[in-house]
Every structure is written in structure tokens, then in C-alpha cells.
Amino acid sequence: MRWLTLYARSRRIPASFAAVLLCAAAVCGLVRDGGGGSGDPRLPVLVLAAGVMAVSAGFGGQDRALDRTAAIRWAPRRAAHVLLGGAVTGAALLMAQTLGADRSALAFVVRDGAGLMGLAALGAALWGGHYAWTLPFTWLSFAFLAPPPTSTPARVASWLLLPPGTTAATWTALVLAVTGTTAYAVAGPRR
């Protein structure tokens, strides 16, 4: 069990967990104050993205040489880190919403949480753990500013804000989740 404690501390998991809970508490407060209308996906997506960006801070270790020379298999641990980070972020949002008036569909939270975690993992594989947050932030910014989607490429680009059950959004999130998690698990964070 000692390796799990060391892994959690080296990957800043306690601080990331605290940040995820703070984001969820903030959205609970905003929903109670009337921020965002019922059915408006922007606030839940913002909370998911903030939680994913907090979790992505731990996608790179503090000692690159130690990560390279360790006698353990990193791929399962990296994949578990991504999957558990997404699960905790989604669960925190769902728990915060049970206290507030606004509720997002479970399918929406799972889809967007998985896609955003895949983006963060892909960012870590491409640019390193310190910049893993850039892909989810960029895609979220684009989705917030983009006009309403009218074509399939536009639906793929704005998948974050589309309702659950939208085929293009579901496939985009699935591809991002699988690609990002696989790239991060196999290659690790860029050095």
C-alpha cells in the first residue's frame, strides 16, 4: 500500500481532489443563486473541465529520471489515473447537482467527462504534464464561442455542449477518451 501513497503524493492527487471538490462546491453555490438556466449545459461542462484540468496537474511526475528507471509497469497506473480522475470529477459534479436545482443527465456527464479526460491525457502525452490542461481548455473555449452547429464537422467541434444521445458528440468523446488514454498510458508524459 505504500506505493499507492507515494504515487498519490508524487502526482499531486490530494491537491487535485481538493480542487475538484472546490469546483463542484462553487457550481452548487452558483446553481442555488440562479446562475445558468435549467438545461443549460455550460455550467456543468465548465465544472467538468475545471475538475479535469485540476486532475491533469498530476499527469507528470516530479522526477523524470525516476519515472524512466522505475521497475514497475507504468501503463496500467497511468490508465487507472486517467479513468479514476474522470470518475471522481463526474461523481463530484453529480453530487453537487443533487444539492442544487439543476441536473445534468448522467449520459451527458459521462460523455463529457470521458472526452475531457482523454483530451487532458493527450495533452500530457504531447506537451507534458505541466501543459496537459491546454487541450481541454482550448476545446472548451472554442465550444463556448462557436456558433450553433449546423453540420457534422460543427457538431464534432462543439460536442461538449450538445445534448446526450447526439451521435457525433458521443463518437467524438469516445475517440478522444480512447486515443488520449492510450497515448498517455503507453508513452507517458512528454519529457
C-alpha positions in Angstrom: 0.0 0.0 0.0 3.0 2.3 0.4 3.5 2.6 -3.3 -0.1 3.9 -3.7 0.6 6.6 -1.1 3.8 7.6 -2.8 2.2 7.6 -6.2 -0.6 9.8 -5.0 1.7 12.3 -3.4 4.1 12.4 -6.3 1.2 13.0 -8.7 -0.4 15.7 -6.5 -3.6 13.7 -6.2 -4.7 15.1 -2.8 -4.4 18.7 -4.0 -6.2 17.8 -7.3 -9.0 16.1 -5.3 -9.4 19.2 -3.2 -9.6 21.4 -6.3 -12.2 19.1 -7.9 -14.3 19.4 -4.7 -14.0 23.2 -4.6 -15.1 23.4 -8.3 -18.1 21.3 -7.5 -19.0 23.3 -4.4 -18.7 26.5 -6.4 -21.1 25.3 -9.0 -23.5 24.2 -6.3 -23.4 27.7 -5.0 -23.9 29.2 -8.5 -26.9 27.0 -9.2 -28.6 27.9 -5.9 -28.1 31.6 -6.7 -29.8 31.1 -10.1 -26.7 31.1 -12.4 -27.4 29.3 -15.6 -30.8 28.2 -16.6 -32.2 24.7 -16.2 -31.0 22.6 -19.1 -28.1 24.9 -19.9 -25.1 22.7 -20.4 -22.4 25.4 -20.0 -22.2 25.3 -16.2 -21.8 21.5 -15.8 -19.3 21.5 -18.7 -17.3 24.3 -17.0 -17.2 22.3 -13.8 -16.1 19.1 -15.5 -13.4 21.0 -17.4 -12.2 22.7 -14.3 -12.0 19.3 -12.5 -10.3 17.7 -15.4 -7.7 20.5 -15.5 -7.1 20.1 -11.8 -6.6 16.3 -12.2 -4.3 16.8 -15.2 -1.8 18.6 -13.0 -0.7 15.2 -11.7 -0.2 13.7 -15.1 3.6 14.3 -14.9 5.8 13.2 -12.1 8.3 15.4 -10.3 11.3 13.3 -11.2 11.5 12.3 -14.8 14.5 10.1 -14.3 12.8 8.1 -11.6 9.8 7.6 -13.8 12.0 6.3 -16.6 14.0 3.9 -14.4 11.3 2.6 -12.1 11.0 -1.2 -12.1 7.2 -1.1 -12.3 4.9 -1.1 -15.3 3.6 2.5 -15.8 0.9 1.9 -18.4 -1.7 0.4 -16.1 -1.1 3.0 -13.5 -1.4 5.9 -16.0 -4.6 4.5 -17.5 -6.1 4.0 -14.0 -5.1 7.6 -13.1 -6.9 8.9 -16.1 -10.0 6.7 -15.6 -10.3 7.3 -11.8 -9.7 11.1 -12.3 -12.6 11.2 -14.7 -14.8 9.2 -12.4 -14.1 11.4 -9.4 -14.7 14.5 -11.4 -18.0 13.3 -12.7 -19.1 12.0 -9.3 -18.3 15.3 -7.7 -20.4 17.2 -10.3 -23.3 14.7 -9.8 -23.1 15.0 -6.0 -23.1 18.8 -6.2 -26.1 18.8 -8.5 -28.1 16.7 -6.1 -27.8 19.6 -3.7 -28.8 22.2 -6.3 -31.8 22.5 -8.6 -30.1 21.9 -11.9 -29.5 18.3 -13.0 -27.5 17.1 -16.0 -28.2 13.7 -17.4 -25.8 11.0 -16.4 -25.0 10.2 -20.0 -24.0 13.9 -20.6 -21.7 13.9 -17.5 -20.1 10.5 -18.5 -19.6 11.5 -22.2 -18.2 15.0 -21.5 -16.0 13.8 -18.5 -14.5 10.9 -20.6 -13.9 13.2 -23.6 -12.3 15.9 -21.5 -10.1 13.4 -19.6 -9.0 12.0 -22.9 -8.1 15.5 -24.1 -6.1 16.1 -20.9 -4.3 12.8 -21.3 -3.5 13.5 -24.9 -2.2 16.9 -23.9 0.1 15.3 -21.4 1.4 12.9 -24.0 2.0 15.7 -26.5 3.3 18.5 -24.3 4.0 17.1 -20.9 2.1 17.1 -17.6 2.5 20.8 -17.0 0.6 21.6 -20.1 -2.0 18.8 -20.1 -4.7 21.3 -19.3 -4.3 23.2 -22.6 -6.3 20.9 -24.8 -9.4 20.7 -22.6 -9.2 24.5 -22.0 -8.9 25.3 -25.7 -11.7 23.0 -26.8 -14.0 24.3 -24.1 -13.2 27.9 -25.1 -14.0 27.1 -28.7 -17.2 25.3 -27.8 -18.4 28.3 -25.7 -17.6 30.8 -28.5 -18.6 28.8 -31.6 -22.0 29.4 -33.3 -24.7 26.8 -33.0 -23.7 23.6 -35.0 -25.5 23.0 -38.3 -23.2 20.5 -39.9 -21.5 17.3 -38.8 -18.0 18.9 -38.6 -19.5 21.7 -36.5 -21.2 19.1 -34.2 -17.9 17.4 -33.8 -16.2 20.7 -32.9 -18.9 21.6 -30.3 -19.5 18.1 -28.9 -19.2 19.4 -25.3 -22.4 21.4 -25.4 -24.6 19.0 -27.4 -27.4 17.1 -25.7 -26.9 13.4 -24.7 -27.6 11.0 -27.4 -26.1 13.1 -30.2 -24.2 10.6 -32.3 -21.4 13.0 -33.4 -20.8 14.1 -29.8 -20.8 10.6 -28.4 -18.3 9.3 -31.0 -16.1 12.4 -30.7 -15.9 11.9 -26.9 -15.3 8.2 -27.3 -12.5 8.7 -29.8 -10.9 11.4 -27.7 -11.1 9.3 -24.5 -9.6 6.2 -26.1 -6.9 8.0 -28.0 -5.8 10.2 -25.2 -5.8 7.5 -22.5 -3.9 5.1 -24.8 -1.3 7.7 -25.8 -0.7 8.7 -22.2 -0.7 5.2 -20.8 1.8 3.9 -23.4 4.0 6.9 -24.0 3.6 8.7 -20.7 4.0 12.5 -20.3 6.3 14.2 -22.8 9.7 15.0 -21.3 
